[in-house]
Amino acid sequence: MPAPNAFTGFTTTGYSSSPTKVVDNSPTTFNTIKGWEIWTDDSHTTSFYMPAAGYRAYDNGLAMATLGVRGYYWTSALADHQRAIRLHFEASVINPVDYRNNGFGHSVRPVADN
């Protein structure tokens, strides 16, 4: 699981902002590819894709919600006894440090230390 600050490089501030570090920050592009392609370096030579995978609700656990519209990815950190830190993004915003009830079924993006 990624560290709680693993996604802060996705914005210029490290906090919630418009999608400024994506390959093409047009909402049309987001809606076409159903996610963001994010630059991994300042020279804009390498990128990776983060799909808008939606989530599985904690109250019924059955239905997938916001698939292709929003992306949610857990980090390894808890905010408190009920909430964990996650990445949340959609066409107009990327929030790399967001808090949500840890009962939600969000995606996990495996990472490795160098």
Secondary structure per residue as TSV (DSSP state, phi and psi in degrees):
chain	resnum	aa	ss	phi	psi
A	1	M	-	360.0	141.8
A	2	P	-	-69.2	152.4
A	3	A	-	-64.8	160.0
A	4	P	T	-62.3	-21.5
A	5	N	T	-101.8	10.0
A	6	A	T	-61.0	-28.9
A	7	F	T	-102.0	3.0
A	8	T	G	-66.6	-20.7
A	9	G	G	-74.4	-4.3
A	10	F	G	-75.3	-13.0
A	11	T	S	-128.7	164.0
A	12	T	S	-74.1	-23.3
A	13	T	S	-98.7	-18.4
A	14	G	S	86.5	-2.8
A	15	Y	S	-126.8	-175.1
A	16	S	S	-57.3	128.1
A	17	S	B	-162.4	178.1
A	18	S	-	-67.2	156.1
A	19	P	-	-71.8	88.3
A	20	T	-	-95.7	-18.7
A	21	K	S	-108.7	28.3
A	22	V	B	-101.1	159.9
A	23	V	S	-60.4	-46.4
A	24	D	-	-138.9	107.8
A	25	N	-	-86.7	27.0
A	26	S	-	-79.8	131.5
A	27	P	H	-56.8	-28.3
A	28	T	H	-64.1	-43.0
A	29	T	H	-62.8	-45.5
A	30	F	H	-55.2	-47.2
A	31	N	H	-67.8	-28.5
A	32	T	H	-74.9	-47.0
A	33	I	H	-95.5	-2.6
A	34	K	T	57.7	49.5
A	35	G	E	159.0	-168.0
A	36	W	E	-121.3	141.7
A	37	E	E	-98.3	119.7
A	38	I	E	-112.4	133.3
A	39	W	E	-67.5	139.3
A	40	T	S	-103.1	-4.9
A	41	D	S	-145.6	157.7
A	42	D	T	-70.2	-20.1
A	43	S	T	-84.8	-2.2
A	44	H	S	58.1	47.0
A	45	T	-	-108.6	-20.5
A	46	T	-	-131.1	139.8
A	47	S	E	-145.4	169.3
A	48	F	E	-143.7	162.0
A	49	Y	E	-101.6	132.6
A	50	M	E	-116.6	105.7
A	51	P	E	-72.6	148.8
A	52	A	-	-80.8	84.5
A	53	A	-	-85.0	-3.1
A	54	G	-	68.2	-155.3
A	55	Y	E	-155.0	165.4
A	56	R	E	-107.1	126.3
A	57	A	-	-67.2	145.4
A	58	Y	T	-79.6	-22.1
A	59	D	T	-78.2	-31.2
A	60	N	T	-122.5	-22.2
A	61	G	S	67.9	3.6
A	62	L	-	-104.5	-51.9
A	63	A	-	-82.1	135.8
A	64	M	E	-83.5	139.9
A	65	A	E	-123.2	151.0
A	66	T	S	54.6	26.4
A	67	L	T	-61.9	125.9
A	68	G	T	81.5	-2.1
A	69	V	T	-115.2	-39.7
A	70	R	-	-136.8	150.0
A	71	G	E	-119.0	139.1
A	72	Y	E	-135.6	129.4
A	73	Y	E	-136.9	126.7
A	74	W	E	-71.5	152.1
A	75	T	E	-106.9	-175.8
A	76	S	E	-87.4	2.2
A	77	A	E	-108.4	143.7
A	78	L	E	-93.4	142.4
A	79	A	S	-85.1	-37.6
A	80	D	S	-161.9	-163.7
A	81	H	S	-73.0	-11.3
A	82	Q	S	-118.8	-15.8
A	83	R	E	-124.4	149.8
A	84	A	E	-122.1	165.2
A	85	I	E	-91.6	134.5
A	86	R	E	-138.7	162.0
A	87	L	E	-90.2	134.4
A	88	H	E	-129.8	132.5
A	89	F	E	-146.8	156.7
A	90	E	-	-152.4	-169.7
A	91	A	S	-62.4	-30.3
A	92	S	S	-106.2	-8.4
A	93	V	-	-153.2	147.6
A	94	I	E	-124.4	123.0
A	95	N	E	-119.0	98.9
A	96	P	E	-77.9	-12.1
A	97	V	E	-133.5	83.8
A	98	D	E	-117.5	150.1
A	99	Y	E	-113.2	136.4
A	100	R	E	-152.3	154.9
A	101	N	E	-51.9	128.5
A	102	N	T	-75.8	5.6
A	103	G	T	-83.9	-11.3
A	104	F	S	-71.6	146.0
A	105	G	B	-92.5	86.0
A	106	H	-	-98.0	163.5
A	107	S	E	-70.7	159.0
A	108	V	E	-122.1	128.5
A	109	R	-	-105.9	104.7
A	110	P	-	-62.6	141.8
A	111	V	-	-134.8	159.6
A	112	A	-	-128.7	143.7
A	113	D	-	-75.9	147.1
A	114	N	-	-72.5	360.0
